[in-house]
């Protein structure tokens, strides 16, 4: 099967929202009147971001999910995406489930594939995603990292730590019951981008970011961009651990400190961390209900720069947890 047969068979669909999609030198997009384009790009490399034996359906899902998560953090509505795919060889038994997982999530969010590139080489998946955010009264409604202010509450959506739990189990550093591993592995390989929550938080949240490299590391990006600091109450942060994970951790005899590490710096969760004024607590609750996504308030934004962890008694906790860095 040649390159263009591969594209035609697995990745070509009639254009729906795009003016011109797959098959020409460029795709043509027409954003809706009164909107801005939100654009993000992510790359997944075999051996770095996923195991060689990962289910290709799950990999197709994740490849797009991590990009949609960036749109969610911006409060954007998905529009379309491009796919650059390097393959060792054209394996139909791999391409069919990969494209099915990719396009199933694309259909779920009405985000169409409009172009890209294929080449031979080590397995590498690079997606660029396009979304729309409204402009009201000349002001963009996009959520940014730079809007947090002293006195704001700090929230996180969903749960944290499951992906890291699965990663450690797959690496063989801990043992999990089969059911717990399956649950955690789904969070690692098929994360849920919080697109609906991001849109519901427009005009409510003061700043937002998606949690991809670990909560502490990603939160620092908000603090740096906003020129503020934060305090996280660790007993509240522990509420972010899923009930199934807590039970699995207990059975695997993992220490409380290690579980807290998974929650605070595990990475690959693709939840949203965001800030909002205290006066917006009812609006945050309404956004959570509208998006059918739970959120947990875990701390506060402060004028003193830096990131502090305190225990249930309000005492500063020594030590620090590091988040993922490709070049650290």
WOHU-V280703 format. One record per residue. N is the residue number from 1. PHI is phi in radians with two decimals (* if undefined). PSI is psi in whole degrees, -180 to 180 (none if undefined). Layout:
n=<N & N>
phi=<PHI & PHI>
psi=<PSI & PSI>
This chain:
n=<1 & 2 & 3 & 4 & 5 & 6 & 7 & 8 & 9 & 10 & 11 & 12 & 13 & 14 & 15 & 16 & 17 & 18 & 19 & 20 & 21 & 22 & 23 & 24 & 25 & 26 & 27 & 28 & 29 & 30 & 31 & 32 & 33 & 34 & 35 & 36 & 37 & 38 & 39 & 40 & 41 & 42 & 43 & 44 & 45 & 46 & 47 & 48 & 49 & 50 & 51 & 52 & 53 & 54 & 55 & 56 & 57 & 58 & 59 & 60 & 61 & 62 & 63 & 64 & 65 & 66 & 67 & 68 & 69 & 70 & 71 & 72 & 73 & 74 & 75 & 76 & 77 & 78 & 79 & 80 & 81 & 82 & 83 & 84 & 85 & 86 & 87 & 88 & 89 & 90 & 91 & 92 & 93 & 94 & 95 & 96 & 97 & 98 & 99 & 100 & 101 & 102 & 103 & 104 & 105 & 106 & 107 & 108 & 109 & 110 & 111 & 112 & 113 & 114 & 115 & 116 & 117 & 118 & 119 & 120 & 121 & 122 & 123 & 124 & 125 & 126 & 127 & 128 & 129 & 130 & 131 & 132 & 133 & 134 & 135 & 136 & 137 & 138 & 139 & 140 & 141 & 142 & 143 & 144 & 145 & 146 & 147 & 148 & 149 & 150 & 151 & 152 & 153 & 154 & 155 & 156 & 157 & 158 & 159 & 160 & 161 & 162 & 163 & 164 & 165 & 166 & 167 & 168 & 169 & 170 & 171 & 172 & 173 & 174 & 175 & 176 & 177 & 178 & 179 & 180 & 181 & 182 & 183 & 184 & 185 & 186 & 187 & 188 & 189 & 190 & 191 & 192 & 193 & 194 & 195 & 196 & 197 & 198 & 199 & 200 & 201 & 202 & 203 & 204 & 205 & 206 & 207 & 208 & 209 & 210 & 211 & 212 & 213 & 214 & 215 & 216 & 217 & 218 & 219 & 220 & 221 & 222 & 223 & 224 & 225 & 226 & 227 & 228 & 229 & 230 & 231 & 232 & 233 & 234 & 235 & 236 & 237 & 238 & 239 & 240 & 241 & 242 & 243 & 244 & 245 & 246 & 247 & 248 & 249 & 250 & 251 & 252 & 253 & 254 & 255 & 256 & 257 & 258 & 259 & 260 & 261 & 262 & 263 & 264 & 265 & 266 & 267 & 268 & 269 & 270 & 271 & 272 & 273 & 274 & 275 & 276 & 277 & 278 & 279 & 280 & 281 & 282 & 283 & 284 & 285 & 286 & 287 & 288 & 289 & 290 & 291 & 292 & 293 & 294 & 295 & 296 & 297 & 298 & 299 & 300 & 301 & 302 & 303 & 304 & 305 & 306 & 307 & 308 & 309 & 310 & 311 & 312 & 313 & 314 & 315 & 316 & 317 & 318 & 319 & 320 & 321 & 322 & 323 & 324 & 325 & 326 & 327 & 328>
phi=<* & -1.44 & -1.02 & -1.35 & -1.13 & -1.05 & -1.09 & -1.12 & -1.31 & -1.92 & -2.28 & -1.75 & -2.42 & -1.09 & -1.15 & -1.99 & -1.56 & -1.26 & -1.22 & -2.57 & -1.96 & -1.09 & 2.10 & -2.13 & -1.18 & -2.40 & -1.45 & -2.10 & -2.03 & -2.20 & -1.05 & -1.13 & -0.98 & 1.35 & -2.26 & -1.95 & -1.44 & -1.93 & -2.25 & -2.55 & -2.42 & -2.39 & -2.12 & -2.06 & -2.05 & -1.03 & 1.53 & -1.86 & -1.94 & -2.71 & -1.31 & -1.04 & -1.69 & -1.09 & -1.05 & -1.08 & -1.07 & -1.11 & -1.16 & -1.06 & -1.05 & -1.14 & -0.97 & -1.48 & -1.04 & -1.17 & -1.35 & -1.09 & -1.11 & -1.13 & -1.10 & -1.04 & -1.14 & -1.61 & 1.36 & -1.58 & -1.65 & -1.02 & -2.13 & -2.84 & -2.69 & -2.02 & -2.25 & -1.88 & -2.27 & -1.76 & -2.22 & -1.06 & -2.80 & -1.48 & -1.67 & -1.11 & -1.18 & -1.64 & -1.13 & -1.10 & -1.20 & -1.06 & -1.14 & -1.16 & -1.13 & -1.08 & -1.35 & -1.12 & -1.20 & -1.04 & -1.13 & -1.04 & -1.94 & 0.88 & -2.06 & -1.70 & -1.34 & -2.08 & 2.87 & 2.59 & -2.76 & -2.26 & -2.69 & -1.62 & 2.86 & -1.00 & -1.02 & -2.61 & -2.13 & -2.21 & -2.08 & -1.97 & -2.01 & -2.12 & -2.43 & -2.17 & -2.24 & -1.25 & -2.02 & -2.08 & 1.04 & 1.39 & -2.01 & -1.16 & -1.63 & -1.11 & -1.34 & -2.22 & -1.46 & -1.71 & -1.77 & -1.17 & -2.29 & -0.96 & 1.73 & -1.16 & -1.43 & -2.01 & -2.18 & -2.40 & -1.48 & 1.02 & -2.27 & -2.20 & 1.80 & -1.11 & -1.09 & -1.16 & -1.04 & -1.13 & -1.05 & -1.15 & -1.14 & -1.21 & -1.35 & 1.52 & -1.49 & -2.65 & -1.93 & -2.16 & -0.99 & -0.97 & -1.15 & -1.15 & -1.12 & -1.07 & -1.14 & -1.18 & -1.16 & -1.07 & -1.16 & -1.26 & -1.71 & -2.38 & -1.15 & -1.80 & -1.20 & -1.55 & -1.10 & -1.10 & -1.16 & -0.99 & -1.16 & -1.19 & -1.54 & -1.04 & 1.40 & -2.02 & -1.29 & -1.62 & -2.78 & -2.75 & -2.73 & -1.60 & -1.61 & -1.94 & -1.79 & 2.11 & -0.99 & -1.12 & -1.14 & -1.23 & -1.08 & -1.06 & -1.12 & -1.12 & -1.10 & -1.15 & -1.16 & -1.67 & 1.22 & -2.31 & -2.18 & -2.71 & -2.13 & -1.88 & -1.53 & -1.17 & -1.19 & -1.35 & -1.08 & -1.14 & -1.16 & -1.33 & -1.26 & -1.10 & -1.00 & -1.10 & -1.20 & -1.07 & -1.15 & -1.10 & -1.13 & -1.08 & -1.19 & -1.53 & 1.01 & -1.56 & -1.15 & -1.05 & -1.12 & -1.17 & -1.11 & -1.11 & -1.06 & -1.07 & -1.21 & -1.45 & -2.47 & -1.17 & 1.44 & 1.11 & -1.50 & 0.99 & -1.60 & -1.86 & -1.82 & -2.62 & -2.05 & -2.75 & -1.05 & -1.01 & -1.18 & -1.75 & -1.06 & -1.14 & -1.18 & -1.12 & -1.07 & -1.15 & -1.10 & -1.06 & -1.20 & -1.09 & -1.48 & 0.94 & -2.32 & -1.18 & -2.28 & -2.23 & -1.48 & -2.10 & 3.06 & -2.56 & -1.65 & -2.33 & -1.27 & -1.25 & -1.19 & 1.86 & -2.12 & -2.07 & -1.95 & -2.19 & -1.50 & -1.13 & -1.62 & 1.44 & -1.55 & -1.10 & -1.65 & -1.29 & 1.43 & -2.59 & -1.81 & -1.73 & -1.77 & -1.24 & -2.48 & -1.01 & -2.01 & -1.32>
psi=<126 & 173 & -46 & -29 & -41 & -48 & -45 & -40 & -40 & -20 & 3 & 128 & 156 & 139 & 137 & -64 & -31 & 150 & -39 & 131 & -136 & 138 & -7 & 178 & -32 & 148 & 155 & 124 & 146 & 95 & 150 & 149 & 141 & 24 & 161 & 154 & 134 & 127 & 136 & 156 & 135 & 148 & 138 & 125 & 130 & 135 & -20 & -44 & -16 & 154 & 148 & -27 & 16 & 146 & 122 & -31 & -48 & -37 & -40 & -42 & -51 & -37 & -40 & -35 & -40 & -29 & -42 & -30 & -36 & -41 & -40 & -43 & -22 & -11 & 21 & 155 & 124 & 142 & -57 & 174 & 160 & 155 & 120 & 121 & 118 & 129 & 138 & -39 & 164 & 86 & 107 & -34 & -20 & -42 & -38 & -54 & -33 & -50 & -34 & -44 & -41 & -50 & -24 & -45 & -37 & -44 & -38 & -32 & 14 & 46 & 109 & 146 & 122 & 0 & -172 & -148 & 152 & 146 & 166 & 138 & -176 & 143 & 120 & 129 & 121 & 121 & 135 & 127 & 146 & 137 & 177 & 140 & 140 & 152 & 120 & 122 & 33 & 4 & 129 & 139 & 8 & 138 & 135 & 172 & -13 & 9 & 0 & 141 & 152 & 134 & -16 & 151 & 155 & 127 & 158 & 140 & 158 & -138 & 158 & 153 & -19 & -43 & -43 & -38 & -46 & -41 & -45 & -38 & -42 & -28 & -15 & 14 & -12 & 161 & 133 & 147 & 148 & -43 & -42 & -40 & -42 & -42 & -47 & -37 & -34 & -40 & -34 & -45 & -19 & 65 & 158 & 110 & 133 & 55 & -46 & -39 & -43 & -43 & -39 & -22 & -5 & 130 & -2 & -56 & 146 & -24 & 157 & 157 & 153 & 146 & 96 & -38 & 2 & 140 & -48 & -44 & -43 & -38 & -35 & -29 & -40 & -45 & -42 & -45 & -30 & -12 & 36 & -180 & -177 & 154 & 129 & 129 & 113 & -29 & -29 & -38 & -34 & -22 & -15 & -16 & 129 & 147 & -41 & -37 & -40 & -42 & -42 & -39 & -42 & -44 & -30 & 3 & 42 & 136 & 159 & -39 & -40 & -39 & -40 & -37 & -43 & -40 & -44 & -29 & 19 & -42 & 169 & 22 & -36 & 38 & 177 & 131 & 132 & 161 & 155 & 149 & 151 & -33 & -12 & 15 & -41 & -38 & -37 & -43 & -42 & -40 & -41 & -44 & -40 & -41 & -6 & 44 & 119 & 147 & 151 & 129 & 122 & -2 & -159 & 157 & 140 & 160 & -30 & 123 & 162 & 165 & 122 & 142 & 131 & 150 & -172 & -22 & 3 & 13 & 139 & 137 & 131 & 164 & 170 & 150 & 137 & 148 & 174 & 139 & 122 & -31 & 11 & none>
